[in-house]
């Protein structure tokens, strides 16, 4: 929304400036055409030997023009501007005190057509003595660049030039109109952008609230379902054990009972993971100062007892202590080990705990088939099990639990995998009180 408003505002400003410039150019052309027309009229009046007086000056004036008519014979200058015609005496030419004209009746020096004439205003900026009030007319004249028209004869001369005060007024009005239009565009754009931002914020807040409610409903469903399933599964598991003991002496096929027992145990593990996910989505648990090496060793021993036929090695150096819920750390590390056991059957699982750059790291590596590059982010999603491991047990919740624990406690989990080697690295910031001790 903001980018569209900015683009539309920029286009509107450009069009406004172009329109204002076009109006100014049209006005300049109108003045230029008026000067050309009055120049032709002045030529006709001179050819007809019209009287060079106030009436003739008035006939030549038009809005936006400044007309100066000089009568050489009468020695007068008629300055016509707007509705006013000012009459003044023509100063005598240098060296000629008897009459304004030359002795032979011709024009005085400097009077030929197209040359400077006494009393005729020259085009260009005002003199320095005109003061600051003439700056805007001078600017308007410089922008318009309209040359005055001069017509002369034996009896007099006329100069028609633009009225710089009128040009200045037109320029000022034009500039003010452009500035006001741009200000209106900016205000409108700001108002619209602000309204759009408020609408987007309200939409985001509504979406965020909806997502929060959905997440809460999902969390309650997950927790309640897991709790509801755990109790009957425990009872069923107990009945299976009783049934196995009572039928052993009667020659009953124990494989059926063992299968029921294994599936019941598998369901109990899945329910436990569902409960773990629900716990991770609730407010943070009870943080404690946990020794990483000791916690890693305890988890490895637990997993070794659960999978006695697998080789799980541990190398634990001075890994320091971190602030975390102990159950969360055990769940994350246990799921990493269980993931390696499932997807890398028959190979050794190597665990290493150490400290690097102020972070305690626990790595779980195996020499299994590896993970395809396009699946290395998807494996942390809930219920994703991978294309090549559809036969493995589980619902695809283990690595989602690992990511949830890392996010909950400001840690990270990374995976590096090539065919024949996969390494998951779980890292957490070392507790502040451990930093100096580890540095020493």
N, C-alpha and C positions, 0 to 999 in steps of 0.2 A: 504494500500500500504506500509506504513512504517514498519508495523510488518512483512509483507512478506519479505521485503528487509532485515530486521535485521535477520530474521531466516535463509534466504539463505546465508547471509554473515557469520553468525556464523558457519553454516555447512561447508562453503568453507574454513574458517580458520581452523576448526578441521581437515578437509581432508588434508589441506596443511601441518599442523604440523605432521599428521600421515605419509604423504608421505616423508617428510624430515627425520623423525625418521627412517622410513623403509630404506631409502638410507644409513643413517649412520650405521644402524645395518648390512646391506649387506656389506658395506665396512669393518666393523670390522670382519665379518665372512670370507671375502676374505683374510684379513691379517692373521687370525688364521689358515685358510687352508694352506696358503703359508708357514707359520712357520712349520706346521706339515709335509708338503712335503719336505722342506729343511732339516728338522731334520732327516727324513729317508735317504735323500741323504748324509748327513754328516755321518750317521752311516755306510752307504755303503763305503764311502771313508776311514773311520777309519779301517773298516774290511779289505779293500784292501791295507792298509798301504800306502795310497797316500801321496805324499810329502806335508808337512804342510807349504805352502808358499803363496805368493801373488796370484798365479794362482788358487790355491784351494779356497782361500777366494773369488775371483771373481766368481768362479763357483757356489758358494753358495748364492751370493747376488741376491735379487729380488726387484722390486719396492715396497717401503713401509717397507723394512726389514733393520735391523741393525745387521751385522754379525761381531763377534769378534773371531778370530782364534788365539790360543796360541800354540806356538811350544816350548815345554819344553826343548827338546834337543838343539835346536838352540838358545834358549833364546830370542825369538822374539814374538811380538804381532802384528797381522795384523787386523786393524780396518777398515772394509769395510762398507761404507755408500753411497748409490747412485752409482756414477761412480768413486768415490775416494776410494783408499785403502791406509791407513796410516800405516806406519811401525814404530814400536818403540821397544826398548830393554826391555825385561822382567826383572823387578827388582829381585835381588836374594832373596831367602827365608830367614827369620830371622835365624841367626846362621850359615848360609851356605855361605861362601865367595868364595869357590872354583868353584862351578858350580851351575847352576840353578836346577839340579836334585838331588835326594837323593843319598847317597853313594852306595846303592845296585842297582842303575840304575832305581829304581821305581820312581813314580811321587813324587814331593815335597809335603810337608804337605798342606792339603787343596785341593789337585787335584783330588780326586776320582770323578767318574761320579755323577752328581747331586748336588755336593757341590760347595760352592763359590770358584772361581778360580782367580788367580792374573790377573788383567787386564780385567776381565769380567764385563760388566755393569750390575748392579742390577736393577730389575724392581721396580717401585714405584716412588714417587714424587722426584723432584730434591732437592739437598741439599740447605740449606739457602743461601749459597754463590753464587748460580747460578743467583740470581737477579730476578727482575720482568719479564724480557724477557722470563723466563722459566715457567711462570705461566700458559700460554695457553697450552704448551705441557704437563705440569703436569696434567692440567684439562682433556685434551684429553686422556691421559693414564689412569686417574682414571675412566673416563666414559667407555673406551674400556675394561678395566680389562682383558688384554691379558697377560698371564704368559709367560715369555721367555722359550725357549727350550734349554737344555744343554746336550751336548754329549761329553764324555771324554774318553781318552785311556791312554796307557802308555807313548805315545810320545807327547800328547798334548790334547787340549780341544777346543770346539767351543760353543759359545752361540749365539742363533738366537732370537732376540727380535724385537718388532715393532719399526719402526722409528717414534718417538714421534713428530718430526717436521712435518712429512708428515701427521700424524693423526691430528695434530693441524691445519694444512692447510685445510684438508678435513672438519674438524669440523667447522672452520671459514666460509668456502665457503657454507657449508650446512646451518649454522645459518643465514648467510647473504641472502641466497636464500629464506629461510622461511620468514625472516623479510620483504624482498622486495615483496614477494608474498602477505603477509598479508597487507602491505601498499597499494599494488595495489587493493586488495579486498576492503579495507576500502575506498579508493578514489572512486572506481567504485560504491560502495554502497552509499556513500555520494552523489555522482553526480546523481545517479538514484533517491535516495530519494528526493533530492532537486528538480530535474526535475518533479518527481511525485507530490511533494508539490505545485510547481508552477502550474502544470496542474490542480490539485484539486482546488487551489485558483481561477484560471481563471474560472473553471466550477462553483464554488460557486458564484463568482461575476456575471457570466452570469445568473445563476439561480436567484440570488438576484435581478438583474436588471429586469429580466423577471417578477418576482413576483411583484416588485414595479410597473412596467407598468400595470400589470393585476389589481393590487389594485387600481391604479389611474383610469383605465378605468371603473372598477366596481363602484368606488366612483362617477365618473361623471355620469354614467348611473343611479345610485340610486338617486342622487340629481336632475338630469334633469327629470327623470320620476316622482319623487315626485312633483316637481314644475309644470310639465305639467298636473298632475292629480288634483292638489289642486284647480286650477282656475275653471275647469269645475265642480268639485264637489261642490264648493261654489255656483256656479250659479244654479246647479241642486237643491241644498238644498234650495236656495231662491225660486225657482219655486215650490218646494213641499210645502213650507209654504204658498205661494200665493194660490196654488190649494186647500190646506186644508181650508183656510179662505173662499174661494169662493164657496166651495161645502158644507160647514157646514149647510147653510140655505136650501139646496135643498134635504136634507135627504140622502146624499151620505154616503156609508159605510166608516166611518172614520178609520176603522182598516187598510184599504188598504193604506191610506195616512200615517197613523202612522208607518206602516211597512216600507214604502218607506223612511220616515224620519229617522227611526232607522238605516236602512242599510246605508243611506247616511252618518249619523253621524259616524257609525262604519268605513266606508271607509276613512273618514276624519282623524280619529284617527290613522289608519294604515299609511296613507300618512305622518302624523306628525312624526310617529316613524321612517319611512324611512328617513325623513329629519334629524332626530336626529342622526341616524346611520351615515349618510353621513357627518354630522358636526363633529362627534367624530373621523372620520378617516382623517379629515383635520388637519393642524397644530393647536396647542393648542389655545383655545379661550382666552378671556381676563381674567386674574386671578385677583381676588379681595379678600379682607379680609372679610370672611363671618362668621357671628355669627351662629354657628350650631343650637343652641336652637331656635333662631328666625326663621331661614330658615326652620327648621323642623316643627315648629308651623304653618308657612304660607302654607307649602305644605299640612299638615294635614287638614287645614281649606278648602283648595281648593278641596281636594279629598272628604271631607265631603259634600261639596256643590254638587259635581258631583254625589255622591252616598248617598243621604239623608236618605235612608232606612237602612244603615249599621252603626254599632256602631264602631267608631274609637277613641280609647282613647290615650292620650299622657301624658307621664311623662318626663319632660325635666328639668334636673338639670343644673349645671354649666358646659356646654359642651365645652366652649372655642370657639376660632375662628380658621379657617383654610383658606389656600390660595387655591381658586378654582373658576371656573366660576360658577356664581350663577345659570344659566340655567342648567348646567350639574348636579349640586347637586339636583335641583328640579326634573329633568328628572329621575335621578337614584332612589330617594326616592319615587317619584310618581309611578314608575313602580313596585317597591317592594310592595307598598300598593295595587296597582291594581292587582298584581299577587295573593296576599292573598285574595282579595275580590273575584276573579274568582274561585280559587281552594279550598277555604274554605267557602262555602256559609252558611249564617245564623249564623256565629259565630263572636265574637268580635275580632277586630284587635287591638293589643296593640303595641304602639310605645314608645320607650324609647331612650333618648339622654343623653349621659354622656361622661366623659373623664377617660381614664385608661392608665397608662404607656406612657403618652405623645401622645396618639392617641384619637381623638374624634370619638366616636362610636354611630351609630344609628342602633337600632335593631327593626325589624318588626316581630312580632310573632302572630301565630294564632293556633287554636285548631282544625285544619282540619284533613284530612285523612293521611297526611304525604307524604313523597317522598321516593321511593324505593332506597336502597343504590347504586345500579348500575346506577341510573339516576342522582345522585347529581352533577356530573360534566357535564353531557350531557345537563342539563337544561340551562346552560349558553351559549350553542351553538345557532347560529342563526337558526331560523325556527324549532327548536326542541320543541315539545309541550308535550311530555310524553305519555306513552302508555295508562295510565288510565284516561287521560283528553282530549280525542279527541273531546268531545262535547263542550269544552270551546271555547269562542270566541278568536280571535287573530291569529297571524301568528307565534308566538314563538319568538318575537323580544324583549320583555320587559326585560328579564334577560340578554340578550346579550348587551342591552344598559347599564344595571347596571354594568356588567363586564367591558365594554368599558370605562365608567366614572372612575371606580376604577383604571384601568390600566393607564389611561391618567394622573391622578393626584397623582400617587404614593400611592394609597390606596389599599384596599383589600375588598373582599366580601366573607363571609363564610356562609355555611348553616349547620344547625343541625336539624335533623328531626327524629322523632319516630312517630308511629301511635298515633294520638291525639295531637301532638304538633310539629310545625315547626318554626324555628327561622332563619331569615336572618340577618346578621350583616354586616353593611357597616362601614368601618373604614378609617380615613385619619390622617396623621400626623398633630399635632397641630402646628400652626405658631410659629416661633422662639420667637417672642415678647410675646407670650402667656405662654411660658413655666414657666418663673419665677413667673408670676402672679398666675398661677394655683397652683404652688408649695407653694406659700404663703397662 
